Amino acid sequence: MEKVRVEASGSYDVLIGPGLMEQAGELTAQVISPCRAAVITDDIVQGLYGEKVKKSLEKAGFSVEMWAFSNGERQKTMETLTCALCWLSEIGLSRSDVIIALGGGVPGDLAGFAAAVYCRGTRFIQIPTTLLAAVDSSVGGKTAVDLPAGKNMAGAFHQPELVICDTDVMRNLPEALLRDGTAEMLKYGMLEDADLFDLMASGEWKRQMDRVIARCVAIKRDYVVQDEKDHGLRQFLNLGHTFGHAVEKCSAFTITHGQGVGIGLCMAARAAGIDAAYVEEGVRACGLETLSPYTAKELAAAALSDKKRKGGKITLVLPIEKGKCRLQTLPVEELPHYFAKGTGEIK
């Protein structure tokens, strides 16, 4: 088993290895004494893993309740959050109990946000079931739901008590979900580790999944502990995301986050004015798209509501070379130019 320690406003371990879901109760009991546990998940994950997690928690002495909402990004709304909070109050959960986020990025973000605001802050644990959630959204304490204006526009910073990543679950994912996760892993390689990027592009990462997931989590951890509230260095983790979120929004979220980030990584390389060939090759090798189906004008309009905008300015993360990037803060009036470079409409 791999273990990555995160020392932020709350300190916790990210545990990575095979068979950990069946040990969820035992591992949870090591950080939180048995109490009431409210599991928040989606209907698909509930059918796959709900009973396994419930039995494991009950075996360790927890009293378990479970609530599921419909699968999909379109459910990550204030309305679903309200339903979750009402359910928590109906079952009488107290702030001395624990919320378990079981699922991919949507259940993780929504359950984490519920934990952040329920009773002004309740302990929670992340059990990611997608590769993307394992390497990215389950770590770092960002929780959120989407608003009509944009993705993750309402949220809070709330660190988990523990993250349990079962790599047997990752190995059994459909190819489409694996591809989504590789986009974030390529991002970490572009940011900090050229060898990681090359390993992803070669496909060899699958033979070393536990170690590679741990490496990605460690890279994210290093940014989070230096800038937990996202005012400086943590902005580097947005590489590909301003472009990618715009692609997702234009598609009404029919394009997944992973596919959006993959396109966004390629757009960032083109916008930076570097030779984007190595980025495109790596993204393509992971089965992701490299080109936006939307125009620069459409994308720039969608990006203007991005939460990363600060008044009349927005900061882009642009690659310099493999394993090294820079932050570029620019007036929002210049954003269409960078999107046009990113789409290839101008060189």
HUZI-V366961 format. One record per pair of residues at least 12 apart in sequence whose ideal C-beta (glycine too) atoms are under 10 Angstrom apart, sorted by the first residue. I is the first residue (numbers start at 1). J is the second residue. Records with the same first field share a line. If there is no record, write none. Layout:
I=J + J
//
This chain:
1=15 + 16 + 17 + 18 + 19 + 20 + 23 + 165 + 167 + 210 + 214
2=14 + 15 + 16 + 17 + 165 + 167 + 209 + 210 + 211 + 212 + 213 + 214 + 215 + 217 + 218
3=15 + 16 + 17 + 214 + 217
4=16 + 139 + 163 + 165 + 213 + 214 + 215 + 216 + 217 + 218 + 219 + 220 + 221
5=218 + 221 + 225
6=139 + 140 + 141 + 159 + 160 + 163 + 217 + 218 + 220 + 221 + 222 + 224 + 225 + 228
7=221 + 224 + 225
8=139 + 140 + 141 + 157 + 159 + 221 + 224 + 225 + 226 + 228 + 229
9=141 + 157 + 158 + 159 + 224 + 225 + 228 + 229
10=123 + 141 + 157 + 158 + 159 + 160 + 161 + 228
11=159 + 161 + 225
12=31 + 125 + 126 + 139 + 141 + 159 + 160 + 161 + 162 + 163
13=27 + 30 + 31 + 160 + 161 + 162 + 163 + 164
14=126 + 128 + 134 + 135 + 138 + 139 + 160 + 162 + 163 + 164 + 165 + 213 + 214 + 217 + 218 + 220 + 221
15=27 + 162 + 163 + 164 + 165 + 166 + 214
16=134 + 135 + 163 + 164 + 165 + 166 + 167 + 170 + 209 + 210 + 211 + 212 + 213 + 214 + 216 + 217
17=164 + 165 + 166 + 167 + 168 + 209 + 210 + 213 + 214
18=166 + 167 + 168 + 169 + 170 + 171 + 209 + 210
19=166 + 167 + 168 + 169
20=56 + 127 + 164 + 165 + 166 + 167 + 168 + 169
21=49 + 52 + 53 + 56 + 102 + 127 + 129 + 164 + 165 + 166 + 168 + 169
22=52 + 53 + 55 + 56 + 59 + 166 + 168
23=56 + 59 + 60 + 164 + 166
24=37 + 39 + 49 + 52 + 53 + 54 + 55 + 56 + 57 + 59 + 60 + 62 + 100 + 102 + 125 + 127 + 162 + 164 + 166
25=37 + 53 + 54 + 55 + 56 + 57 + 58 + 59 + 60 + 61 + 62 + 64
26=56 + 57 + 59 + 60 + 61
27=56 + 60 + 125 + 127 + 162 + 164
28=53 + 56 + 57 + 60 + 61 + 62 + 98 + 100 + 125 + 127 + 161 + 162 + 164
29=57 + 59 + 60 + 61 + 62
30=60 + 162
31=98 + 123 + 125 + 160 + 161 + 162
32=60 + 62 + 96 + 97 + 98 + 123 + 124 + 125 + 161 + 162
33=61 + 62 + 96 + 98
34=57 + 58 + 60 + 61 + 62 + 63 + 98
35=61 + 62 + 63 + 93 + 94 + 96 + 97 + 98 + 123
36=62 + 63 + 64 + 65 + 91 + 92 + 93 + 94 + 96 + 97 + 98 + 99
37=53 + 54 + 57 + 58 + 60 + 61 + 62 + 63 + 64 + 65 + 66 + 93 + 97 + 98 + 99 + 100 + 123 + 124 + 125
38=63 + 64 + 65 + 66 + 67 + 84 + 87 + 88 + 91 + 93 + 97 + 98 + 99 + 100 + 111 + 114 + 115 + 118 + 122 + 124
39=53 + 54 + 57 + 62 + 64 + 65 + 66 + 67 + 68 + 98 + 99 + 100 + 101 + 102 + 103 + 107 + 111 + 125 + 127
40=65 + 66 + 67 + 68 + 69 + 80 + 84 + 87 + 88 + 99 + 100 + 101 + 102 + 103 + 107 + 108 + 110 + 111 + 112 + 114 + 115 + 124
41=53 + 66 + 67 + 68 + 69 + 71 + 100 + 101 + 102 + 103 + 104 + 106 + 107 + 108 + 110 + 111 + 127 + 129
42=68 + 69 + 70 + 71 + 72 + 75 + 76 + 80 + 102 + 103 + 104 + 106 + 107 + 110 + 129
43=68 + 69 + 70 + 71 + 72 + 75 + 103
44=68 + 70 + 71 + 72 + 103 + 104 + 107 + 129
45=68 + 71 + 102 + 103 + 104 + 106 + 107 + 127 + 129 + 130 + 169
46=66 + 67 + 68 + 69 + 71 + 102 + 103 + 107
47=68 + 71
48=102 + 103 + 129 + 169 + 172
49=102 + 103 + 127 + 129 + 166 + 169
50=64 + 66 + 68 + 102 + 103
51=66
52=102 + 166 + 169
53=66 + 100 + 102 + 127 + 129 + 164 + 166
54=66 + 100 + 102
57=98 + 100 + 125
62=97 + 98 + 100
63=97
64=100
65=87 + 88 + 90 + 91 + 92 + 93 + 97 + 100
66=87 + 100 + 102
67=83 + 84 + 86 + 87 + 88 + 90 + 91 + 111 + 114
68=102 + 103 + 107
69=81 + 83 + 84 + 87 + 103 + 106 + 107 + 110 + 111
70=106
71=103 + 104 + 106 + 107
72=106 + 253
73=104 + 105 + 106 + 109 + 146 + 151 + 248 + 252 + 253 + 254 + 255 + 256 + 257
74=106 + 146 + 252 + 253 + 254
75=106 + 107 + 110 + 145 + 146
76=105 + 106 + 107 + 109 + 110 + 113 + 144 + 145 + 146 + 151 + 152 + 253
77=110 + 145 + 146 + 147 + 148 + 154
78=113 + 145 + 146 + 147 + 148 + 153 + 154
79=145
80=106 + 110 + 114 + 145 + 146
81=109 + 110 + 111 + 113 + 114 + 117 + 118 + 143 + 144 + 145 + 154 + 155
82=114 + 145
83=110 + 114
84=99 + 107 + 110 + 111 + 113 + 114 + 115 + 118 + 145
85=113 + 114 + 117 + 118 + 119
87=114
88=111 + 114 + 115 + 118 + 119 + 122
89=118 + 119
93=118 + 119 + 122
94=118 + 119 + 122
95=115 + 118 + 119 + 120 + 121 + 122 + 123
96=119 + 122 + 123
97=118 + 119 + 122 + 123 + 124
98=115 + 122 + 123 + 124 + 125 + 160 + 161 + 162
99=111 + 112 + 114 + 115 + 116 + 118 + 122 + 123 + 124 + 125 + 160 + 161
100=115 + 123 + 124 + 125 + 126 + 127 + 160 + 162 + 164
101=113 + 114 + 115 + 124 + 125 + 126 + 127 + 128 + 133 + 137 + 138 + 143 + 160 + 163
102=125 + 126 + 127 + 128 + 129 + 164
103=126 + 127 + 128 + 129 + 130 + 133 + 138
104=128 + 129 + 130 + 131 + 132 + 133 + 134 + 137 + 138 + 173 + 177 + 180 + 181 + 257
105=128 + 129 + 130 + 132 + 133 + 134 + 136 + 137 + 138 + 144 + 152 + 180 + 181 + 184 + 256 + 257 + 258
106=130 + 133 + 137 + 145 + 146 + 257
107=126 + 127 + 128 + 129 + 130 + 133 + 137
108=124 + 126 + 127 + 128 + 129 + 130 + 132 + 133 + 134 + 136 + 137 + 138 + 139 + 142 + 143 + 160 + 163
109=133 + 137 + 138 + 142 + 143 + 144 + 145 + 146 + 152 + 155
110=143 + 144 + 145 + 146 + 155
111=124 + 125 + 126 + 127 + 143 + 160
112=124 + 125 + 126 + 137 + 138 + 141 + 142 + 143 + 144 + 155 + 156 + 157 + 158 + 159 + 160
113=142 + 143 + 144 + 145 + 152 + 154 + 155 + 156 + 158
114=143 + 145 + 156 + 158
115=143 + 156 + 158 + 160 + 161
116=141 + 143 + 144 + 155 + 156 + 157 + 158 + 159
117=143 + 155 + 156 + 158
121=156 + 158
122=158
123=158 + 159 + 160 + 161 + 162
124=143 + 158 + 159 + 160 + 161 + 162
125=138 + 160 + 161 + 162 + 163 + 164
126=138 + 139 + 141 + 159 + 160 + 161 + 162 + 163 + 164 + 165
127=160 + 162 + 163 + 164 + 165 + 166 + 169
128=163 + 164 + 165 + 166 + 169 + 170 + 181 + 213
129=165 + 166 + 169 + 170 + 172 + 173 + 177
130=169 + 170 + 173 + 174 + 177 + 178 + 180 + 181 + 257 + 258
131=165 + 167 + 169 + 170 + 171 + 173 + 177 + 178 + 179 + 180 + 181 + 182 + 183 + 184 + 185 + 209 + 213 + 216 + 258
132=173 + 177 + 178 + 179 + 180 + 181 + 182 + 183 + 184 + 185 + 256 + 257 + 258 + 261
133=163 + 165 + 170 + 177 + 180 + 181 + 184
134=163 + 164 + 165 + 166 + 167 + 169 + 170 + 181 + 184 + 185 + 209 + 213 + 216 + 217
135=165 + 170 + 181 + 182 + 183 + 184 + 185 + 187 + 188 + 212 + 213 + 214 + 215 + 216 + 217 + 219 + 220
136=181 + 183 + 184 + 185 + 187 + 188 + 216 + 217 + 220 + 237 + 257 + 258 + 261
137=152 + 184 + 220 + 257
138=160 + 163 + 164 + 165 + 217 + 220
139=159 + 160 + 163 + 165 + 216 + 217 + 218 + 220 + 221 + 224
140=157 + 159 + 160 + 163 + 217 + 220 + 221 + 223 + 224 + 225 + 228 + 230 + 234 + 237
141=156 + 157 + 158 + 159 + 160 + 224 + 228 + 229 + 230
142=155 + 156 + 157 + 158 + 159 + 224 + 228 + 229 + 230 + 234 + 237
143=155 + 156 + 157 + 158 + 159 + 160
144=156 + 157 + 307
146=248 + 249 + 253
147=305 + 307
148=249 + 305
149=249 + 302 + 304 + 305 + 306 + 307
150=245 + 246 + 248 + 249 + 302 + 303 + 304 + 305 + 306 + 307 + 308 + 309
151=241 + 244 + 245 + 246 + 248 + 249 + 253 + 257 + 260 + 302 + 305 + 306 + 307
152=241 + 245 + 306 + 307 + 308
153=305 + 306 + 307
154=307
155=307
157=224 + 228 + 229 + 230
159=224 + 228
163=217
165=210 + 213 + 214 + 217
167=209 + 210 + 212 + 213 + 214
168=209
170=206 + 209 + 210 + 213
171=206 + 209 + 210
175=287
176=256 + 258 + 259 + 287
177=256 + 258
178=206 + 209 + 258 + 286 + 287
179=256 + 258 + 259 + 262 + 283 + 286 + 287 + 288 + 289
180=256 + 257 + 258 + 259 + 260 + 261 + 262 + 286 + 287 + 288
181=213 + 216 + 257 + 258 + 286
182=200 + 201 + 203 + 205 + 206 + 258 + 261 + 262 + 282 + 283 + 285 + 286 + 287 + 288
183=200 + 240 + 244 + 256 + 257 + 258 + 259 + 260 + 261 + 262 + 263 + 264 + 265 + 283 + 286 + 287 + 288 + 289
184=216 + 220 + 237 + 239 + 240 + 241 + 257 + 258 + 261 + 262 + 265
185=197 + 199 + 200 + 205 + 212 + 213 + 215 + 216 + 219 + 258 + 286
186=200 + 201 + 216 + 239 + 240 + 258 + 261 + 262 + 265 + 279 + 282 + 283 + 285 + 286 + 288
187=200 + 216 + 219 + 220 + 236 + 237 + 238 + 239 + 240 + 241 + 244 + 261 + 262 + 264 + 265 + 268 + 317 + 325
188=200 + 212 + 215 + 216 + 217 + 218 + 219 + 220 + 223 + 237 + 239 + 323
189=201 + 205 + 212 + 215 + 216 + 219 + 265 + 282 + 322 + 323
190=239 + 240 + 265 + 268 + 269 + 278 + 279 + 282 + 317 + 319 + 320 + 321 + 322 + 323 + 324 + 325
191=219 + 220 + 223 + 236 + 237 + 239 + 240 + 317 + 319 + 322 + 323 + 324 + 325
192=215 + 216 + 218 + 219 + 220 + 222 + 223 + 236 + 323 + 324 + 325
193=215 + 216 + 218 + 219 + 322 + 323
194=278 + 321 + 322 + 323 + 324
195=215 + 322 + 323
196=212 + 215 + 216 + 219 + 322 + 323
197=278 + 279 + 282 + 322 + 323
198=278 + 282 + 322 + 323
199=211 + 212 + 215
200=212 + 216 + 282 + 283 + 285 + 286
201=278 + 279 + 281 + 282 + 283 + 284 + 285 + 286
202=282 + 285
203=285 + 286 + 287
205=286
219=236 + 237
220=234 + 237
223=235 + 236 + 237
224=237
230=307 + 308
231=310
232=327
233=327
235=308 + 315 + 316 + 317 + 327 + 329
236=315 + 317 + 325 + 326 + 327
237=317
238=261 + 264 + 268 + 306 + 308 + 315 + 316 + 317 + 327
239=261 + 264 + 265 + 268 + 269 + 316 + 317 + 318 + 319 + 325 + 327
240=260 + 261 + 262 + 263 + 264 + 265 + 266 + 267 + 268 + 269 + 279 + 283 + 316 + 317 + 319
241=257 + 260 + 261 + 264 + 265 + 268 + 306 + 308 + 316 + 317
242=264 + 267 + 268 + 271 + 299 + 303 + 306 + 308 + 309 + 314 + 315 + 316 + 317 + 335 + 338 + 339 + 342
243=260 + 261 + 263 + 264 + 265 + 266 + 267 + 268 + 270 + 271 + 292 + 299 + 300 + 303 + 316 + 317 + 338 + 339 + 342 + 343
244=256 + 257 + 258 + 259 + 260 + 261 + 262 + 263 + 264 + 265 + 266 + 267 + 268 + 292 + 299
245=257 + 260 + 261 + 264 + 299 + 302 + 303 + 305 + 306 + 307 + 308
246=260 + 263 + 264 + 267 + 292 + 294 + 296 + 298 + 299 + 300 + 301 + 302 + 303 + 304 + 305 + 306 + 335 + 339 + 342
247=259 + 260 + 261 + 262 + 263 + 264 + 267 + 289 + 291 + 292 + 293 + 294 + 298 + 299 + 302 + 303
248=260 + 261 + 263 + 264 + 302
249=294 + 298 + 299 + 301 + 302 + 303 + 305 + 306
250=292 + 293 + 294 + 295 + 298 + 299 + 301 + 302 + 303
251=292 + 293 + 294 + 302
255=289 + 292 + 293 + 294
256=288
258=286 + 287 + 288
259=283 + 287 + 288 + 289
260=288 + 289 + 292
261=283 + 288
262=279 + 280 + 282 + 283 + 284 + 286 + 287 + 288 + 289 + 290
263=283 + 288 + 289 + 290 + 291 + 292 + 293 + 294 + 299 + 342 + 343
264=283 + 292 + 299 + 317 + 342
265=279 + 280 + 282 + 283 + 288 + 290 + 317 + 319
266=279 + 280 + 282 + 283 + 284 + 288 + 289 + 290 + 291 + 292 + 342 + 343 + 344
267=279 + 290 + 291 + 292 + 296 + 299 + 316 + 338 + 339 + 341 + 342 + 343 + 344
268=316 + 317 + 318 + 319 + 325 + 338 + 341 + 342
269=283 + 290 + 318 + 319 + 325 + 341 + 342
270=290 + 318 + 319 + 338 + 339 + 340 + 341 + 342 + 343 + 344 + 345 + 346 + 347
271=316 + 318 + 319 + 328 + 337 + 338 + 339 + 340 + 341 + 342 + 343
272=316 + 317 + 318 + 319 + 320 + 321 + 325 + 326 + 328 + 338 + 341 + 342
273=318 + 341 + 347
274=318 + 319 + 320 + 321 + 322
275=321
276=290 + 319 + 342 + 344
278=319 + 321 + 322
279=319 + 322
282=322
291=343 + 344
292=339 + 342 + 343 + 344
293=343
294=339 + 343
295=336 + 339 + 340 + 343 + 345
296=335 + 336 + 337 + 338 + 339 + 340 + 341 + 342 + 343 + 344 + 345 + 346
297=336 + 339 + 340 + 343 + 345
298=339 + 343
299=335 + 336 + 338 + 339 + 340 + 342 + 343
300=332 + 334 + 335 + 336 + 337 + 338 + 339 + 340 + 342 + 343
301=335 + 336 + 339
302=339
303=316 + 332 + 335 + 336 + 338 + 339
304=332 + 335 + 336
306=332 + 335
309=332 + 335
310=329 + 332
311=331 + 332
312=330 + 331 + 332 + 333
313=329 + 330 + 331 + 332 + 333 + 334 + 335
314=328 + 329 + 330 + 331 + 332 + 334 + 335 + 338
315=327 + 328 + 329 + 330
316=328 + 329 + 330 + 334 + 335 + 338 + 339 + 342
318=338 + 342
//
